[in-house]
Structures are given as C-alpha cells and as structure tokens.
Amino acid sequence: MAQNQVIWGSAETVKIQFSADASAGDLVHEGNWYGVAESDVSAGEEGVLHIRGVFRLPKNSASQVINSGAVVEFVSGGKVQLFSSGTKIGKAYSTSASGETEVEVILMPELY
C-alpha cells in the first residue's frame, strides 16, 4: 500500500452531479470526466459514472472499421470513433468491422 493511499486498486467509478438526463449505459461527458452512466439519472441529480472498464459503445459511423487496440475518441451524442483530433477516452478492446454499429472499448481516463 502506498503512503496516503485512499483507494486500493484502480478507481473505476466517480460520483458526480449530472448536468443532463442520462440513461443507464449511456456514454457521457460530464465536467472533466468521460464515462458510462451506471443507472438512469435526471439532470441535477447525483449519479455514478464508470470511468474505467470495457463497455460496448455506439460507433459514430457504422462504416468505420475500428481495429483492436486503436485509440478512440468521444463524439458528441455519446458515440466513439477512431482518434482524429478530439478527446482520447480509450482503446478498442476488439475489432469492429464495417457495418457494425458498436465497438467494445476499454475506457482509460489516463488518456484524457
């Protein structure tokens, strides 16, 4: 255990106040965090945001091929795409072929 350690292991969730309604499983950007809402939350309510882990997330374009290990970025509307110039939020856990609407992503808060 490191001196002054508060959380053992990796922090996987944070409690935050949501600025907009979110449904369980939605990829959201709240304040300085990117993550997946644990449950349905109304704007102004406190809720839990998963900031680390593997999640199946919607792709911005079903025609885009995202290979395993590729860096992905957040796109407004709670979608992801290959990193171009936006905010890196993780890496593809598995390959998502053209025509597939989702990709499995490892969320990695250390990237943003």
C-alpha positions in Angstrom: 0.0 0.0 0.0 1.3 3.4 -1.0 1.6 6.1 1.7 -1.6 8.2 2.0 -3.4 5.9 -0.5 -7.1 6.4 -0.4 -8.4 3.9 -3.0 -6.9 0.4 -3.4 -6.7 -0.8 -6.9 -7.9 1.4 -9.8 -10.6 3.9 -9.4 -13.4 2.6 -11.6 -16.3 5.0 -10.8 -16.9 8.5 -9.7 -20.0 10.1 -8.1 -20.9 13.3 -10.0 -23.8 15.6 -10.4 -25.2 15.1 -13.9 -26.0 18.3 -16.0 -28.3 16.4 -18.3 -30.5 13.4 -18.2 -28.7 10.1 -18.8 -29.9 6.5 -19.2 -28.0 3.5 -17.8 -25.3 2.6 -20.3 -25.1 6.0 -22.0 -21.6 7.3 -22.7 -21.5 10.8 -21.4 -19.1 13.7 -20.9 -19.6 15.4 -17.5 -17.3 18.1 -16.4 -13.8 16.7 -16.8 -15.0 13.1 -16.9 -16.0 10.7 -19.7 -17.7 7.5 -18.8 -20.8 5.3 -18.8 -23.8 6.1 -16.6 -24.5 3.3 -14.1 -28.2 4.0 -13.9 -30.9 6.4 -15.2 -30.2 9.9 -13.8 -32.0 13.1 -14.2 -30.3 16.5 -14.7 -29.2 17.9 -11.4 -29.1 14.5 -9.7 -26.0 12.8 -8.4 -25.2 9.5 -10.0 -22.3 7.1 -10.6 -20.2 7.3 -13.7 -18.0 4.3 -14.8 -14.7 5.8 -15.9 -12.7 2.6 -16.4 -13.7 -0.8 -17.8 -14.8 -2.5 -21.0 -18.1 -1.3 -22.5 -19.9 -1.9 -25.7 -20.4 1.6 -27.1 -22.1 3.0 -30.3 -19.9 4.0 -33.2 -20.3 7.4 -34.8 -20.3 5.7 -38.2 -21.2 2.1 -38.8 -18.9 2.1 -41.9 -15.8 2.9 -39.9 -13.5 -0.1 -39.2 -12.0 0.1 -35.7 -9.3 -2.4 -35.0 -8.4 -3.9 -31.6 -6.0 -1.6 -29.8 -6.9 1.5 -31.8 -7.3 4.7 -29.8 -10.9 6.0 -29.9 -12.3 9.5 -29.1 -15.6 10.8 -27.7 -18.0 12.2 -30.2 -21.0 14.3 -29.1 -24.1 12.3 -28.8 -22.3 9.7 -26.7 -20.6 7.9 -29.6 -17.0 6.9 -30.4 -14.8 6.9 -33.5 -11.1 6.4 -34.3 -9.0 9.2 -32.8 -8.5 12.1 -35.0 -8.3 15.4 -33.1 -10.8 15.0 -30.3 -10.5 13.7 -26.7 -9.0 10.3 -26.4 -11.1 8.2 -24.0 -9.8 4.6 -24.5 -8.8 1.9 -26.9 -10.8 -0.6 -28.8 -11.0 -3.9 -26.9 -11.9 -5.9 -30.0 -12.2 -5.2 -33.7 -15.5 -3.7 -35.0 -16.0 -4.3 -38.8 -17.7 -2.1 -41.3 -21.4 -2.4 -40.9 -21.2 -2.9 -37.1 -22.8 -0.2 -35.0 -21.0 -0.8 -31.8 -17.4 -1.4 -30.6 -16.1 -2.7 -27.3 -13.9 -0.1 -25.7 -11.6 -0.1 -22.7 -12.2 3.3 -21.0 -8.9 4.8 -19.9 -9.1 8.1 -18.0 -5.3 8.4 -18.1 -5.6 9.2 -21.8 -7.5 12.5 -21.4 
